[in-house]
Amino acid sequence: MSSLIPADTHDLDARIQKAVEYCADNSSYYRDKLREVGAEVGDIRSATDLERLPVLLTKEDEVESAARSLASEGHPFGKHLCASIDDVVAVNSTSGTTGDPTYYAFTADDVALTDSLWAQAFRMGGVSAGDAVVHAFGLSMFLAGVPVVRALERMRARPIPVGAEAGSEKLIKVISSMQPKAICLTPSYAQHLTEKSDLSEMGIRHVFCAGEPGAGLPEVRAKISEGFGGASVTDVIGGCHGIMNASCDAHQGMHVLGGDHTIQQLIDPDTGEPVEIRDGAVGARVKTTLDWQAQPQLRSSIGDIYEIFVSPCACGRTEPRIKVIGRIDDLLIIKGVKLYPAAVQNMIHEFQPELTGSFKIVLREAGPRVEPPLRMKVELSEGSDPGVLDELAKRMHGRFAVTPSIEPVPAGTLVRTSHKARLIEVEG
């Protein structure tokens, strides 16, 4: 079976050919990359032809390309920018918490596509025109910032753009005053707010989480839902390049929305070989955009590790679904065993309420290789028996073949954040 994640696309081969030609015609970066791998534009006529190509654009490539375009053309969008700079009408970026931010360029058509995909996710999670939605993601520069507010306005909802930068006290005051139907924020920030204040009677019926793993886990979802008075919790990822994924009430992974705008395939992160798509298949996601104008992605991968499900969902929707396992650049290797911090986070959440869910992996020096034992600080909930950490260590050994050294710390010890939680702390 192909490595192609099933997508509802018409005239797929013709659209692939057009997308490849667009990249080669408008970007010296892609022309050079295709030449380096010995591929002619006319050779790539189907999804099968695409999977024969290696990854052409990585996170490191984006950083290098941005530096080159800044030096030669005065903009940081990279040599893979295919639209005229005059047609770039919106700019967003990653947070840059682990290095230089990556800048994303949008044409007017790119903006419209992004807005439509966010609208699909919000409608799927219960938001309709006229509903008030508090925005508590980081507003400044982030993909889930201004674009989400804009998308809510376009779908004729009523966004309240507080932003994570405003802080918890102001955010809670706004919620109390506005009594919104929905709120969007990171799952760690959602849990922090419910620990800080009673939000169960403030009218929020739908919580949208993005930016980090967590909301896909039953334990985390239950805690957030209870803290917001029984609200539904929707897990969302995407928001750029024509990609969006969102969970339904069945929570059997996030549905791939807008699948007719991208080709998404899986490869083995070690060998680069295609991974057969079937229920439970795991691999690094590689994307090729079909409609994105500003910075089209041709066999691009930033190292997201996905698990795929293609069987029908209990909710009745037929799209394939994904779970995010981790990121290649977060990978730790302990005595040859590969471990993703997000997987550790998921396991710790399984022990709620005995554990708060907050933890840190403590390294003497930056990974990926870690001298055993794996050291961790883990918060105990107030009144919990420290013996639960022995059970955590046993479960980690059984599931990951890693035996950690765990330092218990009291609830509230580890710093909370309104942005994406940092799971690794490097000493010194």
SVG drawing of the C-alpha trace seen along z (x, -y; Angstrom):
<svg xmlns="http://www.w3.org/2000/svg" viewBox="-25 -45 52 49">
<polyline fill="none" stroke="black" stroke-width="0.4" points="0.0,0.0 1.2,-3.6 2.6,-5.8 0.0,-8.4 -2.4,-9.4 -5.8,-9.0 -7.2,-12.3 -10.4,-13.4 -8.8,-14.9 -10.0,-15.2 -7.6,-15.0 -4.9,-14.3 -2.1,-13.5 -2.8,-16.7 -2.7,-18.8 0.6,-17.2 2.1,-17.9 0.9,-21.6 2.3,-22.0 5.7,-20.6 5.9,-22.8 4.9,-25.9 7.8,-25.2 10.4,-24.7 9.2,-27.7 9.2,-30.1 12.0,-29.0 15.7,-28.6 15.8,-26.5 13.5,-23.8 15.1,-23.9 18.5,-23.3 17.1,-20.6 15.5,-18.6 18.7,-18.8 20.7,-17.6 18.6,-14.4 18.6,-13.8 14.9,-14.5 13.2,-16.3 10.0,-18.1 8.3,-16.0 9.3,-12.8 7.0,-13.7 3.4,-12.9 1.8,-11.1 1.9,-10.5 4.0,-7.4 6.6,-9.5 6.6,-12.0 7.5,-9.2 10.5,-8.3 12.0,-11.7 14.0,-12.3 12.9,-15.0 13.8,-18.3 13.0,-20.8 13.8,-20.3 13.7,-22.7 17.5,-23.2 17.0,-23.9 14.4,-26.6 16.8,-28.3 19.6,-28.3 17.3,-29.4 16.0,-32.2 19.5,-33.5 20.3,-33.4 17.2,-35.3 17.7,-37.9 21.2,-38.5 20.4,-38.6 16.8,-39.8 16.1,-41.5 13.4,-39.2 13.5,-36.1 11.0,-33.9 13.6,-31.8 14.7,-31.0 11.6,-28.7 9.3,-31.8 7.4,-31.4 5.1,-34.4 6.2,-38.0 7.1,-39.7 4.4,-42.4 1.8,-39.6 2.7,-38.6 -0.2,-40.1 0.3,-38.3 3.3,-37.1 3.5,-34.7 6.2,-32.7 7.2,-30.0 8.0,-31.0 11.7,-30.6 12.1,-29.2 14.8,-26.7 16.5,-28.9 15.7,-31.5 12.0,-31.7 10.8,-30.5 8.7,-33.0 5.6,-32.0 4.4,-34.1 0.7,-34.2 -0.8,-35.5 -4.5,-36.6 -5.5,-33.1 -3.3,-31.5 -5.1,-33.5 -8.5,-32.5 -7.5,-28.8 -6.2,-29.0 -9.3,-30.8 -11.6,-28.1 -9.7,-25.3 -9.8,-26.9 -13.5,-27.4 -13.9,-23.7 -12.1,-22.9 -14.2,-25.4 -17.5,-24.2 -16.5,-20.6 -15.8,-21.6 -19.2,-23.4 -18.6,-27.0 -21.1,-28.8 -21.6,-32.3 -22.3,-34.7 -20.6,-32.7 -18.1,-34.5 -14.7,-32.9 -11.9,-34.0 -8.5,-33.7 -5.7,-32.8 -3.0,-31.6 0.0,-33.8 -1.1,-36.6 2.3,-37.9 3.7,-36.2 2.4,-32.7 0.5,-30.6 -2.3,-30.2 -2.3,-33.9 -3.7,-36.5 -4.7,-34.0 -7.1,-32.3 -8.8,-35.7 -9.0,-36.5 -10.6,-33.1 -13.2,-33.5 -14.1,-36.9 -14.4,-35.5 -16.8,-32.8 -18.8,-35.5 -18.1,-34.3 -17.1,-36.9 -13.4,-36.5 -12.2,-38.2 -8.4,-38.5 -7.0,-38.6 -3.9,-36.5 -1.7,-34.5 0.5,-37.6 -2.2,-39.3 -1.6,-36.9 -4.0,-34.7 -5.6,-37.3 -6.7,-39.5 -7.8,-36.5 -10.0,-35.2 -11.6,-38.7 -12.4,-38.8 -14.0,-35.3 -16.0,-36.4 -17.3,-39.5 -17.8,-38.1 -19.2,-34.7 -17.9,-33.3 -19.2,-30.1 -15.6,-28.9 -12.0,-29.4 -8.8,-28.4 -5.4,-27.9 -2.7,-25.4 -3.6,-22.3 -1.0,-23.1 -2.4,-26.7 -6.0,-25.3 -5.0,-23.1 -3.1,-26.0 -6.2,-28.2 -8.4,-25.5 -5.9,-25.1 -5.9,-28.9 -9.6,-29.7 -13.1,-28.1 -14.2,-28.5 -17.0,-25.9 -19.8,-28.5 -18.5,-30.9 -20.4,-29.6 -17.6,-28.0 -19.0,-25.0 -16.1,-24.3 -12.4,-24.3 -10.0,-24.2 -6.4,-23.1 -3.4,-23.4 0.4,-24.1 1.5,-21.0 0.5,-17.4 -2.0,-16.7 -5.6,-17.3 -5.8,-14.0 -5.3,-12.1 -8.4,-11.0 -6.9,-12.1 -5.9,-15.6 -9.2,-16.0 -11.2,-15.0 -9.3,-17.4 -9.8,-20.3 -13.4,-19.5 -14.2,-19.3 -12.4,-22.5 -14.5,-24.3 -17.8,-22.9 -18.1,-19.9 -17.1,-21.7 -16.1,-19.7 -12.4,-19.6 -11.1,-19.6 -7.5,-18.9 -6.3,-20.9 -3.0,-21.0 -2.2,-22.8 -3.0,-26.2 -0.5,-26.7 0.1,-25.3 -3.4,-24.0 -3.2,-21.6 -5.6,-21.2 -6.4,-18.4 -9.0,-18.3 -10.5,-15.7 -14.2,-14.8 -16.2,-13.7 -15.0,-10.1 -11.4,-11.2 -9.9,-8.5 -7.1,-10.7 -7.4,-14.1 -9.3,-14.0 -7.3,-15.3 -9.3,-18.2 -8.8,-19.9 -7.0,-16.8 -7.6,-17.9 -5.1,-20.7 -2.0,-18.6 -0.3,-15.3 0.8,-13.9 3.1,-10.8 5.1,-8.9 8.7,-7.9 10.9,-5.9 12.8,-8.6 16.0,-6.5 16.0,-5.2 13.9,-7.7 12.0,-4.8 8.2,-5.1 6.0,-3.7 2.9,-1.8 -0.3,-3.6 -2.5,-1.4 -4.0,-1.6 -1.2,-2.1 1.4,-3.1 4.1,-5.4 6.5,-7.6 7.8,-11.1 5.2,-13.2 6.3,-14.5 4.0,-17.1 3.6,-18.4 1.2,-21.3 -1.2,-21.5 -2.5,-25.1 -0.2,-27.1 1.2,-30.1 3.7,-31.9 6.0,-29.1 4.8,-25.9 6.1,-22.7 7.6,-20.1 8.5,-16.9 8.9,-19.0 9.4,-17.6 10.1,-19.3 10.3,-16.0 6.8,-15.5 6.2,-11.8 2.7,-10.7 0.6,-7.6 -2.1,-7.1 -5.6,-5.6 -7.6,-4.9 -10.4,-2.8 -13.8,-4.5 -14.2,-6.7 -16.9,-6.0 -18.3,-9.5 -19.1,-8.5 -16.5,-10.8 -14.4,-9.0 -11.2,-11.1 -8.0,-9.5 -6.9,-10.5 -3.5,-11.2 -1.9,-11.2 1.3,-13.2 4.0,-11.0 6.7,-13.6 9.4,-15.5 12.6,-14.1 14.6,-17.1 13.2,-16.4 14.3,-12.7 16.4,-11.4 18.6,-8.3 19.3,-6.4 21.6,-3.3 20.3,-3.0 16.6,-3.3 14.8,-6.1 12.4,-8.2 10.2,-11.2 9.5,-13.6 5.9,-13.9 5.5,-10.2 6.8,-10.7 4.3,-13.5 1.5,-11.4 2.4,-8.7 2.6,-11.1 -0.8,-12.4 -2.1,-8.8 -1.3,-9.2 -3.5,-12.2 -4.9,-13.2 -2.1,-11.6 0.4,-13.7 -0.3,-17.3 0.9,-16.5 3.9,-19.0 7.4,-17.5 10.8,-18.2 13.4,-16.0 16.8,-17.2 19.9,-16.8 23.5,-17.5 24.0,-18.5 21.8,-18.8 20.7,-15.6 19.9,-13.5 22.3,-11.1 21.7,-10.9 23.9,-9.2 21.6,-7.0 19.7,-7.2 17.2,-9.6 16.7,-12.2 13.2,-13.7 11.5,-16.1 7.8,-15.2 5.2,-17.1 3.1,-15.3 -0.5,-16.5 -1.2,-17.7 -1.7,-14.7 -0.5,-12.1 1.6,-9.1 5.1,-9.4 4.9,-5.7 3.1,-6.6 6.5,-7.5 7.7,-4.0 4.7,-2.8 5.6,-5.5 9.2,-4.3 8.0,-0.7 5.6,-1.7 8.2,-3.7 10.6,-0.7 7.9,1.6 6.7,-0.7 9.9,-2.5 12.7,-0.2 14.0,-3.2 14.3,-3.3 14.3,-6.9 15.6,-8.5 12.7,-10.6 12.9,-13.5 9.5,-14.3 8.6,-18.0 5.5,-19.6 2.6,-20.7 3.2,-24.2 7.0,-23.9 7.6,-23.9 7.0,-27.1 3.7,-27.2 3.5,-28.9 0.8,-30.3 2.7,-29.1 4.0,-25.7 5.4,-23.9 9.2,-23.1 9.7,-19.5 13.5,-19.5 15.8,-21.5 19.5,-21.5 21.7,-22.2 24.3,-25.0"/>
</svg>
